[in-house]
């Protein structure tokens, strides 16, 4: 029977690369999106053109009822990858309560709710796993991204704790902490700013989304069957 994976935020740069890679590896994928329906549909069409299986699901992760609907529609998964997210730039004193709440709900509360609901399914699957796409800032923190850093750090802490809780059931929980990646999230930086960032990275460039996807596919594979509670830093040596 084909294994299936739920990818939240699959319409984004990293999420879509993960969906394509997993489909290439024979997984059926649930492509979650919140607002970018056009990108999600295009991604699903790409997968189906290559005889893969893809189901598109919309859900606003800030709304409990939509999170619950997402869970109901994906109750046969073997793996869950949390790639949904948003950035937030600015001094802490300028961050609104609404922005704080949205970051918290999308990056942590919704993943907690989804994990809680899908655990009864996952513990009966072979080589089941939960993977978070966290961030380098969840490990080291970033000025002017304090709230984003906080929720990304909380993802890593939650993954480590849940890995210990689910280890006896055979479900693995890990995080990936990318550095700078060529995605829309970083497109707001000017060319000069991107070049300045690249100069600070020992490998001298941003990562491609496909490089993050390859790591995600590895963590879902039998080759990673003894890896849990781990944060895999994919950052080109930045802040290593």
VOPAGU-2260 file (C-alpha; in pm, 1 decimal, decimal comma):
REM VOPAGU-2260
SITE   aa  ch    i         X         Y         Z
SITE  UNK   A    0       0,0       0,0       0,0
SITE  UNK   A    1     132,4     345,5     -91,2
SITE  UNK   A    2     259,4     552,8     197,5
SITE  UNK   A    3     106,2     897,8     234,1
SITE  UNK   A    4     244,6    1220,0     375,4
SITE  UNK   A    5      73,5    1540,5     481,9
SITE  UNK   A    6     277,3    1850,9     400,5
SITE  UNK   A    7     147,8    2171,4     553,3
SITE  UNK   A    8     245,5    2481,5     360,7
SITE  UNK   A    9     306,7    2271,7      49,9
SITE  UNK   A   10     231,2    2566,2    -176,9
SITE  UNK   A   11     543,9    2745,9     -50,3
SITE  UNK   A   12     897,0    2711,4    -185,1
SITE  UNK   A   13    1029,4    2450,7      57,9
SITE  UNK   A   14     695,8    2271,1      96,0
SITE  UNK   A   15     647,9    2230,7    -278,0
SITE  UNK   A   16    1002,7    2100,7    -322,7
SITE  UNK   A   17     936,4    1844,3     -49,4
SITE  UNK   A   18     609,8    1737,0    -212,2
SITE  UNK   A   19     779,6    1687,0    -549,5
SITE  UNK   A   20    1065,3    1489,3    -394,3
SITE  UNK   A   21     838,4    1263,0    -191,5
SITE  UNK   A   22     614,1    1199,6    -492,5
SITE  UNK   A   23     926,0    1110,2    -692,1
SITE  UNK   A   24    1013,8     862,3    -415,3
SITE  UNK   A   25     671,2     697,9    -443,2
SITE  UNK   A   26     478,3     873,1    -167,6
SITE  UNK   A   27     121,9     992,3    -202,8
SITE  UNK   A   28     107,4    1350,9     -81,9
SITE  UNK   A   29    -155,0    1571,8      76,1
SITE  UNK   A   30     -80,0    1924,9     -43,9
SITE  UNK   A   31    -201,0    2171,5     215,2
SITE  UNK   A   32    -233,7    2540,6     142,0
SITE  UNK   A   33    -391,5    2834,2     319,0
SITE  UNK   A   34    -423,9    3108,0      54,9
SITE  UNK   A   35    -216,4    3015,5    -250,4
SITE  UNK   A   36    -458,6    2780,7    -426,3
SITE  UNK   A   37    -306,5    2842,2    -769,5
SITE  UNK   A   38      37,6    2720,7    -660,3
SITE  UNK   A   39    -110,3    2417,7    -482,4
SITE  UNK   A   40    -311,3    2316,8    -788,4
SITE  UNK   A   41      -9,3    2361,1   -1015,6
SITE  UNK   A   42     201,1    2147,0    -782,4
SITE  UNK   A   43     -61,7    1872,3    -778,8
SITE  UNK   A   44     -79,5    1880,7   -1158,8
SITE  UNK   A   45     298,1    1839,6   -1182,4
SITE  UNK   A   46     285,7    1535,0    -957,4
SITE  UNK   A   47      -5,7    1377,1   -1141,0
SITE  UNK   A   48     163,4    1431,2   -1478,9
SITE  UNK   A   49     438,8    1203,6   -1348,5
SITE  UNK   A   50     180,9     946,0   -1235,8
SITE  UNK   A   51     204,4    1045,0    -872,0
SITE  UNK   A   52     -80,8    1080,2    -624,9
SITE  UNK   A   53    -163,7    1424,4    -488,5
SITE  UNK   A   54    -463,1    1561,7    -299,8
SITE  UNK   A   55    -501,4    1936,1    -245,2
SITE  UNK   A   56    -648,6    2053,5      86,1
SITE  UNK   A   57    -717,9    2409,8     199,0
SITE  UNK   A   58    -707,2    2507,5     564,7
SITE  UNK   A   59    -639,4    2826,1     756,1
SITE  UNK   A   60    -415,2    2703,2    1037,1
SITE  UNK   A   61    -520,9    2990,0    1262,0
SITE  UNK   A   62    -877,3    2852,4    1276,3
SITE  UNK   A   63    -954,4    2549,5    1492,2
SITE  UNK   A   64   -1238,7    2417,1    1277,7
SITE  UNK   A   65   -1025,7    2423,6     963,1
SITE  UNK   A   66    -740,2    2245,0    1139,4
SITE  UNK   A   67    -987,4    1978,9    1249,0
SITE  UNK   A   68   -1114,1    1939,0     891,6
SITE  UNK   A   69    -756,0    1901,4     769,5
SITE  UNK   A   70    -695,0    1622,0    1018,5
SITE  UNK   A   71   -1014,8    1439,7     922,3
SITE  UNK   A   72    -912,4    1445,5     555,1
SITE  UNK   A   73    -562,2    1308,5     621,1
SITE  UNK   A   74    -625,3    1031,9     872,8
SITE  UNK   A   75    -434,4     766,6     674,1
SITE  UNK   A   76     -88,1     924,7     675,1
SITE  UNK   A   77     246,5     769,1     763,5
SITE  UNK   A   78     433,0    1099,8     781,4
SITE  UNK   A   79     358,4    1461,1     864,7
SITE  UNK   A   80     582,7    1748,5     761,0
SITE  UNK   A   81     516,2    2093,8     900,0
SITE  UNK   A   82     643,4    2341,5     641,6
SITE  UNK   A   83     375,4    2609,1     680,8
SITE  UNK   A   84     502,8    2937,3     809,6
SITE  UNK   A   85     544,9    3308,9     774,2
SITE  UNK   A   86     818,1    3553,3     859,7
SITE  UNK   A   87     785,7    3874,5    1059,7
SITE  UNK   A   88    1043,3    4150,9    1057,7
SITE  UNK   A   89    1070,1    4446,4    1291,7
SITE  UNK   A   90    1158,2    4554,8    1642,4
SITE  UNK   A   91     973,6    4372,0    1918,4
SITE  UNK   A   92     806,3    4689,0    2041,1
SITE  UNK   A   93     641,4    4721,4    1698,6
SITE  UNK   A   94     499,2    4368,9    1684,1
SITE  UNK   A   95     122,9    4360,6    1740,8
SITE  UNK   A   96     -64,6    4108,7    1952,7
SITE  UNK   A   97    -236,1    3986,7    1637,0
SITE  UNK   A   98      98,5    3917,2    1467,9
SITE  UNK   A   99     221,8    3731,6    1775,2
SITE  UNK   A  100     -93,5    3519,8    1784,2
SITE  UNK   A  101     -73,5    3436,1    1413,6
SITE  UNK   A  102     289,9    3327,3    1433,9
SITE  UNK   A  103     216,0    3117,2    1742,0
SITE  UNK   A  104     -87,3    2948,1    1589,0
SITE  UNK   A  105      66,7    2868,0    1250,3
SITE  UNK   A  106     410,9    2759,7    1367,8
SITE  UNK   A  107     325,0    2581,5    1691,5
SITE  UNK   A  108     -35,5    2550,5    1806,0
SITE  UNK   A  109    -170,1    2407,4    1478,9
SITE  UNK   A  110     118,8    2155,7    1452,9
SITE  UNK   A  111      52,4    2053,0    1812,8
SITE  UNK   A  112    -317,4    2003,0    1737,3
SITE  UNK   A  113    -248,0    1811,7    1415,6
SITE  UNK   A  114      13,1    1591,9    1584,4
SITE  UNK   A  115    -219,5    1517,3    1874,8
SITE  UNK   A  116    -499,6    1414,2    1639,9
SITE  UNK   A  117    -285,4    1202,3    1408,3
SITE  UNK   A  118     -76,9    1018,2    1668,2
SITE  UNK   A  119    -334,3     734,7    1699,9
SITE  UNK   A  120    -289,4     674,0    1325,7
SITE  UNK   A  121      87,9     713,7    1321,2
SITE  UNK   A  122     159,3     464,6    1599,2
SITE  UNK   A  123       6,5     188,7    1386,9
SITE  UNK   A  124     222,0     270,1    1082,7
SITE  UNK   A  125     563,9     132,1     997,9
SITE  UNK   A  126     844,3     391,9    1014,2
SITE  UNK   A  127     602,0     675,4    1089,1
SITE  UNK   A  128     744,8    1020,3    1146,3
SITE  UNK   A  129     676,3    1385,2    1217,8
SITE  UNK   A  130     915,9    1646,0    1081,0
SITE  UNK   A  131     930,0    2020,0    1142,2
SITE  UNK   A  132    1083,2    2268,5     900,7
SITE  UNK   A  133    1216,6    2501,8    1166,8
SITE  UNK   A  134    1487,1    2762,1    1108,8
SITE  UNK   A  135    1843,1    2856,1    1187,9
SITE  UNK   A  136    1688,0    3136,2    1394,2
SITE  UNK   A  137    1518,8    2877,4    1613,5
SITE  UNK   A  138    1868,8    2765,3    1708,9
SITE  UNK   A  139    2058,0    3092,4    1736,5
SITE  UNK   A  140    1797,6    3373,7    1735,1
SITE  UNK   A  141    1779,3    3677,8    1511,8
SITE  UNK   A  142    1755,9    4046,6    1593,2
SITE  UNK   A  143    1439,4    4201,0    1447,0
SITE  UNK   A  144    1287,7    3853,0    1417,8
SITE  UNK   A  145    1242,2    3786,6    1787,1
SITE  UNK   A  146     892,4    3639,9    1776,5
SITE  UNK   A  147     970,5    3431,3    1467,6
SITE  UNK   A  148    1286,3    3305,0    1640,1
SITE  UNK   A  149    1084,8    3221,7    1950,1
SITE  UNK   A  150     823,4    3010,1    1771,5
SITE  UNK   A  151    1089,6    2834,1    1562,8
SITE  UNK   A  152    1284,0    2756,2    1878,8
SITE  UNK   A  153     964,0    2628,0    2036,2
SITE  UNK   A  154     913,3    2395,1    1737,9
SITE  UNK   A  155    1253,5    2241,0    1803,2
SITE  UNK   A  156    1183,7    2201,8    2175,6
SITE  UNK   A  157     843,1    2048,2    2105,6
SITE  UNK   A  158     992,8    1803,7    1855,0
SITE  UNK   A  159    1258,2    1690,5    2104,7
SITE  UNK   A  160     998,1    1638,5    2377,7
SITE  UNK   A  161     751,8    1459,7    2148,8
SITE  UNK   A  162    1030,3    1235,3    2017,8
SITE  UNK   A  163    1086,3    1108,5    2372,9
SITE  UNK   A  164     713,7    1061,0    2424,8
SITE  UNK   A  165     655,3     871,6    2099,4
SITE  UNK   A  166     982,0     677,9    2086,8
SITE  UNK   A  167     835,5     370,2    2258,6
SITE  UNK   A  168     562,9     365,2    1991,6
SITE  UNK   A  169     816,5     374,5    1709,3
SITE  UNK   A  170     717,3     717,7    1578,6
SITE  UNK   A  171    1016,5     940,6    1504,8
SITE  UNK   A  172    1008,8    1319,7    1545,6
SITE  UNK   A  173    1279,1    1546,8    1404,7
SITE  UNK   A  174    1341,9    1903,7    1293,8
SITE  UNK   A  175    1525,1    2055,9    1000,2
SITE  UNK   A  176    1675,3    2399,6    1059,9
SITE  UNK   A  177    1748,9    2562,1     722,5
SITE  UNK   A  178    1961,8    2871,6     691,8
SITE  UNK   A  179    1905,8    3114,1     405,3
SITE  UNK   A  180    1701,7    2951,0     127,9
SITE  UNK   A  181    1606,0    3083,4    -216,1
SITE  UNK   A  182    1233,2    3117,8    -150,0
SITE  UNK   A  183     970,7    3389,6    -161,8
SITE  UNK   A  184    1014,3    3439,2     212,7
SITE  UNK   A  185    1360,0    3584,6     145,9
SITE  UNK   A  186    1267,7    3768,5    -173,0
SITE  UNK   A  187    1204,7    4086,1      25,6
SITE  UNK   A  188    1579,0    4134,4      64,3
SITE  UNK   A  189    1750,1    4343,6    -201,4
SITE  UNK   A  190    2019,2    4193,6    -423,5
SITE  UNK   A  191    2283,6    4374,6    -219,2
SITE  UNK   A  192    2138,2    4240,7     106,4
SITE  UNK   A  193    2128,6    3886,7     -30,8
SITE  UNK   A  194    2489,4    3915,5    -142,2
SITE  UNK   A  195    2588,4    4041,0     203,5
SITE  UNK   A  196    2415,8    3744,5     365,7
SITE  UNK   A  197    2580,2    3502,0     121,8
SITE  UNK   A  198    2922,9    3643,1     211,5
SITE  UNK   A  199    2861,3    3545,9     574,7
SITE  UNK   A  200    2783,4    3184,8     478,5
SITE  UNK   A  201    3092,1    2960,1     447,2
SITE  UNK   A  202    2951,1    2790,7     136,1
SITE  UNK   A  203    2892,6    3136,3      -9,6
SITE  UNK   A  204    2533,6    3101,1    -128,4
SITE  UNK   A  205    2171,8    3046,7     -30,7
SITE  UNK   A  206    2036,9    2692,0     -27,5
SITE  UNK   A  207    1800,3    2574,2    -297,9
SITE  UNK   A  208    1461,5    2440,4    -178,8
SITE  UNK   A  209    1547,7    2104,2    -334,9
SITE  UNK   A  210    1841,8    2071,1     -95,2
SITE  UNK   A  211    1605,6    2100,9     200,3
SITE  UNK   A  212    1366,7    1856,5      33,0
SITE  UNK   A  213    1641,6    1597,4      -0,8
SITE  UNK   A  214    1708,0    1614,6     372,3
SITE  UNK   A  215    1337,4    1582,9     448,0
SITE  UNK   A  216    1308,4    1277,6     224,1
SITE  UNK   A  217    1604,3    1121,0     403,5
SITE  UNK   A  218    1445,9    1174,1     745,3
SITE  UNK   A  219    1129,5     999,2     625,7
SITE  UNK   A  220    1320,3     706,9     479,3
SITE  UNK   A  221    1422,4     375,6     639,6
SITE  UNK   A  222    1782,1     502,4     624,9
SITE  UNK   A  223    1690,2     739,0     911,4
SITE  UNK   A  224    1509,8     475,1    1116,6
SITE  UNK   A  225    1733,0     534,2    1421,5
SITE  UNK   A  226    1719,3     914,4    1411,6
SITE  UNK   A  227    1471,5    1087,5    1641,0
SITE  UNK   A  228    1473,1    1397,3    1858,3
SITE  UNK   A  229    1734,1    1546,2    1626,0
SITE  UNK   A  230    1767,8    1891,0    1470,6
SITE  UNK   A  231    1943,3    1869,2    1136,5
SITE  UNK   A  232    2100,3    2203,9    1050,9
SITE  UNK   A  233    2112,2    2270,8     676,6
SITE  UNK   A  234    2277,4    2611,0     670,5
SITE  UNK   A  235    2594,0    2601,0     459,3
SITE  UNK   A  236    2803,2    2646,5     773,6
SITE  UNK   A  237    2627,9    2970,6     871,6
SITE  UNK   A  238    2640,5    3014,1    1251,7
SITE  UNK   A  239    2787,9    2662,4    1277,4
